């Protein structure tokens, strides 16, 4: 069982190095993307300790923007790199530099060995009770300029809140609604996943054949939380997809980002069947990572 990790990072260099060292094994490889916005000193603190390892490769650096298509591009680049360089890779796992395993390498490998070639990615549709306004991520035209994000024609520029509400309803339902790619139902979910080689190859082949589909997602919000789900759940491989990203996260605060996990959360996330947890910050609570290492060693 060979596993390749696609790691996206922008901060916490020592933690990224620790993550790779924890997961590193003879049958494991890594492709790492470090945000181009990250300063050179931070990048070197990641690349220095890891760059000489034969099973670690650093991807071309893109400038990361929240909610931008670059999040999809980095993962597609990671898939391409792995599939081109390792003909025997069985699974490709997308994680962030602030994730950490909560199961041992042996357990992770055995779990995937016994998975029957299934892939793991969280997904849901507009009909889900918690979906809310997720469809606004693709109904409107989204674009970025610097740190600013624009959704056209959604707007709050009118003086009257009532007029704004009417305008946005019309824009969403009638006037300027974007047409989702024909023949596809939108699916939403987590930006992190564990894909079999079969699914990874399908995604790459699909994107090469369907350029207009890819361009559509270039003007959506947070496409990494729709792109892979929509491709795979509309494919003939859908019956081999498990609705689970194998990643523990705490969104109980109902914010855009998950809560930081610390030692007070240890018993809760360690009791889960997930393979990984997110989000950790060793500068806030590094003891929790020591506790995990002791538990899974």
N, C-alpha and C positions, 0 to 999 in steps of 0.2 A: 504494500500500500504506500504509494508516493503522494505526498501532499505539497502543494505550493501555496504560500501565503502572499496575498497582495496587500501590502501595508501602506496606508496613507497617513502621513505625519506632517505636522507643521510646528510642533512645540515639544517640550519635555524630552530633550535628546537622550538623557540618561535612561529615561523610562523606555524609549524605543529600543535602545540597545539591550536593556534588560528583557524586554518582551521577546526579541529575537533569540537571545541566549536561552531563554526558558523553553522556547518551542523548537530550537535547533536540534536536529537528529540526522543520521546518515541518509534517511529517505525523505528529507524535508528540504525545501528550498524557499527562497524569499525574493520577491521583487518589491522594492520600496520606492514610493513617490514622496518626495519632500517638497512642500509648497515653495514655489519660486519667491513668494513674499518673505519666506524665512531668511533671516540674515545668514551670511556666510559662516560666521562663527558657530552658530547653532547647527548648521548643516554639517560642518566638519566634525562636530562632537558626535554626530550620528555616523557619518561616512568613515571617519577615522578608525574607530574600533571594528567596524563591520565590513569596510570596503575590501579588505584582503581575504575575506572568507569566500571559498569557492562556490558556495551555495547561496550567496547573496548578490543580487544585482540591483543597481540603482537606475530607475527610469528617468527619461527626459523630464525635466522639471517644468511644470505648467504653473501659471499664476492662479491660485485658488480664489474663487469668489463664492460666497455663500449663495446657494440656490442656483448656481450657474451650471451649464452643461460640462464644464471642465471636470466635474465630479464623475461624469460618465466616461469622458475621454480618458482619464487616468486609469480607470478600471478596464476599459477596452484595451488600452495599451498594455496593461498588465497581463490580460488574457493572451494577447498576441505574443508577448515575450515568453510566457511560460510554454504555450503550446508549440512555439517554434523551436524552443531550446531543449525541451524535455519530452521526448516521445512516449515516455512511460508514466507521466504524471496521471494520477487517477482522480484527484480532487483539487479544486482551486477555491481558496477561502479568502474572502475580502474582510479585512478587519482594519481598525484604526490604530494609531500609535498609542492611544489611551485605552485600548482594550487589554485584557489579560486572561490567560486560560484559567479556568477554575476546575479543570480536570487534567490529569497527567497526560503526557504525550502517548503513553501506552494505551490509556483509555480512549483518547481521541482517535488513534489509529484503529483500535479494535472496533469502536463504534462505527466508523466509516467502512471498515472491512465487512461488517455485518449488515450494512444498510441496503444491500442489494442494488447498488448503483443509483439509488434515489438521490435527488438534490433537495436542498433545504433553503427556503427563502420565505419570508413572511409576505402574505398578500391578503388583500381584501378589496371589495368593490364599493361603488358609490352607495349601494344598498345597505352596507354595514351601518349599524346605528351610531358608530363613532366617526364615520367618514366625514360628516360635517360638510365643509366647503372645499374638500380636496379637489373637486372637479375644477375649481377656479385656477388651479395650477396649470391647466391646459386649455381652458375655455378662453382666457384672455391671452393677449400677446405680451410676453414678459421679456424685458431686456434690462441690461445693466450699464451704468456709466460711472466708473470709479466705484465709490461706496454706495451709490444710489441705485435703487431698484425701481423699475417702472412696470406697471401692469395696465395695458391699454385695452379697452377704453374705460376700465374701472378707474374711478376718480372720486376725490372728495374736495374738489376745488370750488364747487358751488357754495354759495353762502347758506343756502337752506339745506339742512340735513335731510328733509323730506325729498327735495329734488335729487339729492345725491342717491338716496335709496332707490328712487324710481329709475334714474339713469342707469344704475348698476344692474337692476333687474332687467331692464331692456337690453343692455349690453350683453348680459349673460345669456338671456333666453331668446332674444330676437335679433337685435340689430347687428352685433358684431361678433357673434359667437364663432369661434374657430371650429372647424370640422375635424374631428378626430380621424386619423387614418382609416380609410374605408376597410371594413371587414374585421376590425379589431375592437375589442372591448377593453376599456382602460382598467388596469389593476394597479393598486397602490400598496405600499408597505415599507419595509426597512431598506436602508441603503447597503446593508451588509448581508452576505449570503455565503453558502457553501455549495458549489456547483460541481457535478460530475464532469468528467472530460467530455462526455457526450453532449451535455447541455452547453458547456463552454464553447465547444466547436460549433454548435448550432447557432449560438448568439453571434459569433464572429461571421459565420457564413451568411446569416440573415442580414447583418448590417452592411455587408459588402453588396448584397443583391438589392437592398431596399434603402437607397440613399435618401429618398423623399421622406421616409419614416424617420430616419435619423435627423434630417433637417427640421422636421416638425418639433422634435424634442429639444432642439436648440433654442426654442422660444417658449419653453415652459419653466415653471418654478420648481426647483428641487427635482430635476429629472431622474436622479439616481434612485429616487424613491418610487419611480414608476416604470422606467425604461426596461429593466431586466424582467420585472414581473409581467409587463404587458407582452413582451416578446414570447416568454416561455409559457405563460398561461393561455395564450392563443395558439400554441403549437401542438403538434402531435405528441409532444413529450409531457404534456400537462399532467397526465396520470402518473408521472414519475416524480412529481414535485410535492414535497411535504411542506405544509404551511407552518414553517418554524425556521427562524434564522439562527437558532442554537445560541443566541446571545441574550444574556440577562441585562436589562436596562430598567431604570426607575424613572418613569414619567409621571409619577404621582403628583408632582408639583404643577403639571399641566403647562409646562414651558416648552419652547422650541427645542431645547436641548435637555438630555437626561440629567438627573441629579448626580453629583459626584458621590462615589461610593467610598465608604471608610470602614474602619474596624467595627463600628456599631452596626453596620449592615452585613457583616461577615456571615453570621449564621443563616441569615435569610437567603443570600444568593448562593451560598455553598450547599444548601439543601435542595437546590433546583437541579433539574436534569440537563440544563444548558452546558455547553462546552466552554463558553467564554462569558465574560461580563464586561460592561462598559458603563460608566466612564470613571477612570482613576486619575488622580493627580498626586504624584509622590511628594510634591512640595507642600501639599496640604495635609496628606495622611499617607506616609510611606510605610507605616507599620502594617497596614492591611495587606500589602503585597508580600511582606515577610510572612504573614500568617497564611496566605495562600500557598506560598512556596513550601512551607512546613507541612501543610495539609496534603499536597499532591505529590510531594517528592517520593 
